[in-house]
Amino acid sequence: MRLPRLALLCVLLVCATAARADAYDDAQRLLRSGDAAAALELADRTIADQPRDARMRFLKGVILTQSGRNAEAEQVFRALTEDFPELSDPYNNLAVLYAADGRLQAALGALQAALRNDPQHRAALENLGDVHLALAIAAWSQAASGAKGDTTALRRKLRLAREIPAAVTPSKPG
């Protein structure tokens, strides 16, 4: 009699896991089709049932970011870094939001955390380069504003750095 109960339990666990995967896939599909509101609603319902579902919580942050609700997205990603500090992507996405808001030092810190978890995280590495470049531009601009004498080399650095696309704001979420 124990075996049928165990088999039933296994079937229920598999079905629950599949349902969560289906909800995640459905939310992604809705987002890709342009229905962010429905995707967010599905994400919220799923998270209400499974509050530790890191993938769906991350997707919720992405949905909020793509909807221009950056403050809410930041809260989602920050909570993910607290609940799952071993994940790199929430730190990377936090960095993108911080940099977009001009908080370059906070972005740098978030990217360093992402790279401690995954030193080969491509988007975080690229974003780290963008943040370092933005910090360099800020430093060179400050130096140029108070400079006396020949600033030719400094102006050249600034001109070249500003020619690099997306130099100021990293835009590569994880």
BELTA-V508391 format. One record per pair of residues at least 12 apart in sequence whose C-alpha atoms are under 10 Angstrom apart, sorted by the first residue. I is the first residue (numbers start at 1). J is the second residue. Records with the same first field share a line. If there is no record, write none. Layout:
I = J + J
This chain:
19 = 46
20 = 46 + 47 + 49 + 50 + 53 + 55 + 56
21 = 55 + 56
23 = 39 + 42 + 43 + 45 + 46 + 56
24 = 39 + 42 + 43 + 46 + 53 + 55 + 56 + 57 + 59 + 60
25 = 39 + 56
26 = 38 + 39 + 42 + 43
27 = 39 + 40 + 41 + 42 + 43 + 46 + 56 + 59 + 60 + 63
28 = 40 + 42 + 43 + 56 + 59 + 60 + 62 + 63
30 = 42
31 = 59 + 62 + 63 + 66 + 67
32 = 63
35 = 63
36 = 60 + 62 + 63 + 64 + 66 + 67
37 = 63 + 64 + 67
39 = 59 + 60 + 63 + 64
40 = 56 + 59 + 60 + 61 + 62 + 63 + 64 + 67
41 = 60
42 = 56 + 60
43 = 55 + 56 + 57 + 58 + 59 + 60 + 61 + 63
44 = 56 + 57 + 60
47 = 60
52 = 80 + 83 + 84
53 = 80
54 = 80 + 83 + 84 + 87 + 90
55 = 80
57 = 73 + 76 + 77 + 79 + 80 + 90
58 = 73 + 76 + 77 + 79 + 80 + 89 + 90 + 93 + 174
59 = 73 + 76 + 77
60 = 72 + 73 + 76 + 77
61 = 73 + 74 + 75 + 76 + 77 + 78 + 80 + 90 + 93 + 94
62 = 74 + 76 + 77 + 90 + 93 + 173 + 174
64 = 76
65 = 93 + 96 + 97 + 173
70 = 94 + 97 + 98 + 100 + 101
71 = 97 + 98
73 = 93 + 94 + 97
74 = 90 + 91 + 93 + 94 + 95 + 96 + 97 + 98
75 = 94
76 = 90 + 94
77 = 89 + 90 + 91 + 92 + 93 + 94 + 95 + 97
78 = 90 + 91 + 93 + 94 + 110
81 = 94 + 110 + 113 + 114
85 = 113 + 114 + 117
86 = 113 + 114 + 116 + 117 + 118
87 = 113 + 114 + 115 + 116 + 117 + 118
88 = 110 + 111 + 112 + 113 + 114 + 115 + 116 + 117 + 118 + 119 + 121 + 124 + 174
89 = 111 + 114 + 115 + 117 + 118 + 121 + 123 + 124 + 173 + 174
90 = 110 + 111 + 113 + 114 + 173 + 174
91 = 107 + 109 + 110 + 111 + 112 + 113 + 114 + 115 + 117 + 124 + 173 + 174
92 = 107 + 108 + 109 + 110 + 111 + 112 + 113 + 114 + 115 + 121 + 123 + 124 + 125 + 127 + 128 + 170 + 172 + 173 + 174
93 = 107 + 110 + 111 + 114 + 123 + 124 + 127 + 170 + 171 + 172 + 173 + 174
94 = 106 + 107 + 109 + 110 + 111 + 114 + 173 + 174
95 = 107 + 108 + 109 + 110 + 111 + 112 + 113 + 114 + 124 + 127 + 128 + 131 + 169 + 170 + 171 + 172 + 173
96 = 108 + 110 + 111 + 124 + 127 + 128 + 131 + 169 + 170 + 171 + 172 + 173 + 174
97 = 169 + 170 + 171 + 173
98 = 110 + 169 + 170
99 = 127 + 130 + 131 + 134 + 168 + 169 + 170 + 171
100 = 168 + 169 + 170 + 171
101 = 169
102 = 134 + 168 + 169
103 = 131
104 = 130 + 131 + 132 + 134 + 135 + 138 + 168 + 169
105 = 131 + 132 + 135
107 = 127 + 128 + 131 + 132 + 170
108 = 124 + 127 + 128 + 129 + 130 + 131 + 132 + 135
109 = 128
110 = 124 + 128
111 = 123 + 124 + 125 + 126 + 127 + 128 + 131
112 = 124 + 125 + 128
114 = 174
115 = 128
121 = 174
122 = 172 + 174
123 = 170 + 171 + 172 + 173 + 174
124 = 170 + 172 + 173 + 174
125 = 172
126 = 170 + 171 + 172
127 = 166 + 167 + 169 + 170 + 171 + 172 + 173 + 174
128 = 170
129 = 167 + 170
130 = 164 + 165 + 166 + 167 + 168 + 169 + 170 + 171 + 172
131 = 167 + 168 + 169 + 170
132 = 167 + 168
133 = 161 + 162 + 164 + 166 + 167 + 168 + 169
134 = 161 + 162 + 166 + 167 + 168 + 169 + 170
135 = 167 + 168
136 = 157 + 158 + 161 + 168
137 = 157 + 158 + 159 + 160 + 161 + 162 + 167 + 168
138 = 158 + 168
139 = 158
140 = 154 + 155 + 157 + 158 + 161
141 = 154 + 155 + 157 + 158
143 = 155
144 = 158
